[in-house]
Amino acid sequence: MKKALATIVLAFAILACPALRAQNGESDVFMPISKYLSKGNTEALSAWFSENLEVTVLSKSGISSSKQARQILSSFFDSYTPRSFKVTYTAGRSNMKYALGDLNAGGETFLVTIFVSNKGESYRIQQLKIERVQ
């Protein structure tokens, strides 16, 4: 009985592991982005930017080049020093994903929305939105 149960558990683990890796791989794109947001590291974050992206920071919105977006975020982080960032929700399809997260910066909490799309072999940020939580 124990041997049969062990065989079933082992078979399940073998079958489940690839599925778990694929599922985790989809959200992995947000791990480095989260780390850079929590540190306010706009240089590293900008490596994830699309050539042109939509940036919204505290109700100011527009299409920006990656260089302009980096400057906008640097200015924001100069005013609101980040303490932490945590992804609270992710969703999407194979080539487009989004995440919602809470950014604790400058003693306030901000809602961050990140849209990424896969063009070729890597994901790039297409839209980044930072809003005050009311």
C-alpha positions as CSV (number, residue, x, y, z in Angstrom):
1,M,0.0,0.0,0.0
2,K,2.8,2.5,1.0
3,K,4.7,1.6,-2.2
4,A,1.7,2.2,-4.4
5,L,1.0,5.5,-2.7
6,A,4.6,6.6,-3.1
7,T,4.5,5.7,-6.8
8,I,1.3,7.8,-7.2
9,V,2.9,10.7,-5.4
10,L,6.1,10.5,-7.5
11,A,4.1,10.3,-10.7
12,F,2.0,13.3,-9.7
13,A,5.2,15.3,-8.8
14,I,6.8,14.5,-12.2
15,L,3.7,15.5,-14.1
16,A,3.0,18.6,-12.0
17,C,6.5,20.1,-12.0
18,P,6.6,21.2,-15.6
19,A,3.2,22.8,-15.2
20,L,4.3,24.6,-12.1
21,R,7.5,25.8,-13.8
22,A,5.5,27.1,-16.8
23,Q,3.1,28.9,-14.5
24,N,5.8,30.5,-12.5
25,G,7.7,31.5,-15.6
26,E,4.9,33.6,-16.7
27,S,5.0,35.8,-13.6
28,D,8.8,35.9,-13.4
29,V,8.8,38.9,-15.7
30,F,7.4,41.0,-12.7
31,M,10.1,39.8,-10.2
32,P,12.9,42.0,-11.5
33,I,10.6,44.9,-12.3
34,S,9.2,44.7,-8.7
35,K,12.7,44.7,-7.3
36,Y,13.7,47.8,-9.3
37,L,10.5,49.6,-8.3
38,S,11.0,48.9,-4.6
39,K,14.5,50.4,-4.8
40,G,13.6,53.3,-7.1
41,N,16.3,52.0,-9.5
42,T,15.1,53.8,-12.7
43,E,18.3,52.9,-14.6
44,A,17.7,49.1,-14.2
45,L,13.9,49.5,-14.6
46,S,14.3,51.4,-17.9
47,A,16.0,48.4,-19.4
48,W,12.6,46.8,-19.4
49,F,10.9,49.8,-21.2
50,S,9.6,49.5,-24.7
51,E,11.1,52.1,-27.1
52,N,8.0,54.2,-26.5
53,L,5.6,53.6,-23.7
54,E,2.6,55.2,-21.9
55,V,3.6,56.6,-18.6
56,T,1.1,58.0,-16.1
57,V,2.4,59.4,-12.8
58,L,-0.1,61.2,-10.5
59,S,-2.6,62.0,-13.2
60,K,0.0,63.2,-15.7
61,S,-0.1,60.9,-18.7
62,G,1.5,60.7,-22.1
63,I,3.5,58.6,-24.5
64,S,7.2,58.9,-23.8
65,S,10.4,57.6,-25.1
66,S,12.2,55.2,-22.8
67,K,14.6,58.0,-21.9
68,Q,11.8,60.4,-21.1
69,A,10.0,57.8,-19.0
70,R,13.2,57.2,-17.0
71,Q,13.4,60.9,-16.3
72,I,9.7,61.1,-15.2
73,L,10.2,58.2,-12.8
74,S,13.5,59.6,-11.5
75,S,11.7,62.8,-10.7
76,F,8.9,60.9,-9.0
77,F,11.3,58.8,-6.9
78,D,13.2,62.0,-5.9
79,S,10.0,63.3,-4.4
80,Y,8.7,60.0,-3.1
81,T,11.5,57.7,-1.8
82,P,10.4,54.1,-2.3
83,R,10.3,51.8,0.6
84,S,8.7,48.7,-0.8
85,F,6.7,47.4,-3.8
86,K,4.5,44.2,-3.8
87,V,2.7,42.7,-6.7
88,T,-0.9,42.0,-5.6
89,Y,-2.4,40.7,-8.8
90,T,-1.3,39.4,-12.2
91,A,-3.2,38.3,-15.3
92,G,-2.8,38.1,-19.1
93,R,-2.2,36.0,-22.1
94,S,0.9,34.4,-23.4
95,N,2.1,37.6,-25.2
96,M,0.6,40.3,-22.9
97,K,0.5,40.5,-19.2
98,Y,-0.3,43.0,-16.5
99,A,0.3,43.4,-12.8
100,L,-1.2,45.5,-10.1
101,G,0.9,46.3,-7.1
102,D,1.2,48.5,-4.0
103,L,4.2,50.9,-3.8
104,N,5.0,52.4,-0.5
105,A,7.0,55.6,-1.2
106,G,7.4,58.8,0.7
107,G,5.1,57.8,3.5
108,E,2.2,57.2,1.0
109,T,0.8,54.2,-0.8
110,F,0.4,54.2,-4.6
111,L,-1.3,51.8,-6.9
112,V,1.0,50.7,-9.7
113,T,-0.3,49.1,-13.0
114,I,2.2,47.6,-15.3
115,F,1.4,46.2,-18.8
116,V,4.1,44.2,-20.6
117,S,4.1,42.6,-24.0
118,N,6.3,40.0,-25.5
119,K,7.9,41.0,-28.7
120,G,10.4,38.4,-29.8
121,E,12.2,36.8,-26.9
122,S,11.6,39.2,-24.1
123,Y,8.9,41.2,-22.4
124,R,8.9,45.0,-22.5
125,I,6.9,47.5,-20.4
126,Q,4.3,49.1,-22.7
127,Q,2.5,51.0,-19.9
128,L,3.3,52.1,-16.4
129,K,0.8,53.9,-14.2
130,I,1.4,55.2,-10.7
131,E,-1.7,56.5,-8.8
132,R,-2.3,57.7,-5.3
133,V,-4.5,55.3,-3.2
134,Q,-7.5,57.3,-2.0
